Amino acid sequence: MQVVSIIGSPNEISRSAKIIEYSNKILSKNSIVNHTYSIRDFPADDIFYANYNNENINQFFTDVSQSQGVVIATPIYKSSLSGVLKSLLDLLPQDAFKNKTILPFANAGSVAHLLALDYSLKPILSSMKASEIISGVIAQDKEIQYDNPNYFDDSLKKRIDESLRQFLQTLHRSQVCELPDFVI
């Protein structure tokens, strides 16, 4: 089984990257092959000018198309996902997430952004035909401490673990119950 993880932060060191790093460890322990991409892996001009000749963008497309699930982590800016993450998602085909389970994570400065996933990211994922979107987690910035060896406070870790458990269960269920395409 294969999953693509996407880090939506433009910063080299970020809370979004720490969430993906942690989720990748859990996925790996559960025998999931993971391909991780950061928006920093792509030249900005290639994203903004939709350069479909870029090898990294083409490999990203291939990995997404061959995956059964996608994990996305983004910071919340102005009550929405990062703009460059939105631009990267815009490059994917409209049905790129068809038959895929999606697990969204976000980090924000305060609880004022608790609905940001529901109002900014999930509609995009739905429009891209995601078969199932797991509830996901919004972490407050104060819950992720770089000076803490485990990064996350206990409450956040429990919420992330529960979302990952649901994600893994859904991935395995979808593999067992996958139906063939029907001709009408």
C-alpha positions in Angstrom: 0.0 0.0 0.0 1.3 3.5 -0.9 0.7 6.9 0.6 1.8 10.4 -0.5 2.5 12.9 2.2 2.5 16.6 1.4 4.1 19.4 3.5 2.4 22.6 2.7 4.7 25.0 4.6 7.0 27.3 2.7 9.4 27.2 5.7 12.3 24.7 5.9 11.7 24.0 9.5 8.0 24.0 10.3 5.3 22.5 12.5 3.6 21.0 9.4 6.9 19.2 8.6 7.0 17.8 12.2 3.4 16.5 11.9 4.3 14.8 8.6 7.6 13.4 10.0 5.6 11.9 12.9 2.9 10.5 10.7 5.5 9.0 8.4 7.0 7.0 11.3 3.6 5.6 12.2 2.8 4.7 8.5 6.2 3.1 8.1 5.6 1.0 11.3 2.4 -0.2 9.6 4.2 -1.3 6.4 2.9 1.7 4.3 5.2 2.9 1.5 5.4 6.6 1.8 6.5 9.3 -0.7 6.9 12.7 1.0 6.9 15.9 -0.9 7.3 19.5 0.4 6.2 22.5 -1.6 9.9 23.4 -1.3 10.8 20.5 -3.6 9.4 22.4 -6.6 10.7 25.6 -8.0 8.2 28.4 -7.4 8.1 29.4 -11.0 7.3 25.8 -12.0 4.3 25.8 -9.6 3.0 29.2 -10.5 3.5 28.9 -14.2 2.3 25.2 -14.3 5.4 23.8 -15.8 4.3 20.2 -16.5 7.8 19.4 -18.0 9.4 19.5 -14.5 10.5 16.0 -13.5 9.7 16.5 -9.8 6.2 17.6 -10.7 5.7 14.6 -13.0 7.0 12.2 -10.3 4.6 13.8 -7.8 1.7 13.2 -10.2 2.8 9.6 -10.7 3.1 8.9 -7.0 -0.3 10.5 -6.2 -2.0 8.5 -9.0 -0.5 5.3 -7.7 -1.3 5.9 -4.0 -4.2 4.8 -2.0 -4.0 7.7 0.4 -2.7 11.2 0.9 -1.6 12.9 4.1 -1.5 16.7 3.9 -0.2 19.1 6.5 -0.4 22.9 6.1 0.0 26.0 8.2 -3.1 28.2 8.4 -2.5 31.7 7.1 -5.4 34.2 7.0 -7.8 31.4 8.0 -6.8 29.2 5.0 -4.3 26.7 3.8 -1.0 28.1 2.4 -1.3 29.6 -1.0 1.6 27.7 -2.5 0.0 24.4 -1.4 -3.2 25.5 -3.1 -1.2 26.3 -6.3 0.5 22.8 -6.1 -2.9 21.1 -5.7 -4.2 23.1 -8.7 -1.6 21.4 -10.9 -3.1 18.0 -10.2 -5.9 16.6 -12.4 -9.5 17.4 -11.2 -10.0 13.8 -10.1 -6.6 13.2 -8.7 -7.9 12.0 -5.3 -10.6 9.7 -6.8 -10.6 6.4 -4.8 -8.2 7.8 -2.2 -8.4 8.4 1.5 -7.2 11.8 2.6 -5.9 12.8 6.0 -5.6 16.6 6.5 -3.6 18.2 9.3 -3.1 21.9 9.9 -1.3 24.1 12.4 -2.5 27.5 13.4 -1.7 30.2 15.9 -4.8 29.9 17.9 -8.2 28.2 18.4 -9.8 30.9 16.3 -8.8 28.8 13.2 -10.4 25.5 14.3 -12.8 25.5 11.3 -10.1 26.3 8.8 -9.8 22.7 7.6 -13.6 22.4 7.1 -13.9 25.7 5.2 -10.7 25.9 3.2 -9.0 22.6 2.6 -11.8 20.0 2.7 -13.8 21.6 -0.1 -10.8 21.5 -2.3 -10.2 17.8 -1.5 -13.8 17.0 -2.1 -13.8 18.8 -5.5 -10.8 16.6 -6.4 -13.0 13.5 -5.8 -11.5 12.2 -2.6 -13.4 9.1 -1.7 -13.0 9.7 2.1 -11.6 12.6 4.1 -10.7 11.7 7.6 -11.5 14.3 10.2 -7.9 15.4 10.7 -6.4 17.6 13.3 -5.7 21.3 13.8 -2.8 21.9 16.1 -2.2 25.1 17.9 1.3 26.3 17.4 1.9 26.2 21.2 1.1 22.4 21.1 4.2 21.8 19.0 7.5 22.7 20.7 10.8 22.4 18.9 12.7 22.2 22.2 10.6 19.2 23.3 12.2 15.9 22.1 8.8 14.6 21.2 7.6 17.9 19.7 3.9 17.4 20.6 2.1 17.9 23.9 0.2 14.8 25.1 -3.2 16.0 24.0 -2.1 16.7 20.5 -0.2 13.4 20.2 -3.4 11.6 21.2 -5.5 13.4 18.6 -2.9 12.8 15.8 -2.7 9.1 16.8 -6.4 8.7 16.6 -6.6 10.3 13.2 -3.8 8.1 12.0 -5.6 5.1 13.4 -8.7 6.0 11.5 -6.7 6.7 8.3 -5.0 3.3 8.5 -8.3 1.5 9.2 -9.9 3.2 6.2 -7.0 2.4 3.9 -7.1 -1.3 4.8 -10.9 -1.4 4.5 -10.8 0.2 1.1 -8.3 -2.4 -0.2 -10.4 -5.3 1.0 -13.7 -3.9 -0.4 -12.6 -2.2 -3.6 -15.1 -2.8 -6.4 -14.3 -2.9 -10.1 -15.4 -0.2 -12.4 -18.9 -0.8 -13.7 -20.0 -0.4 -17.3 -23.4 1.2 -17.7 
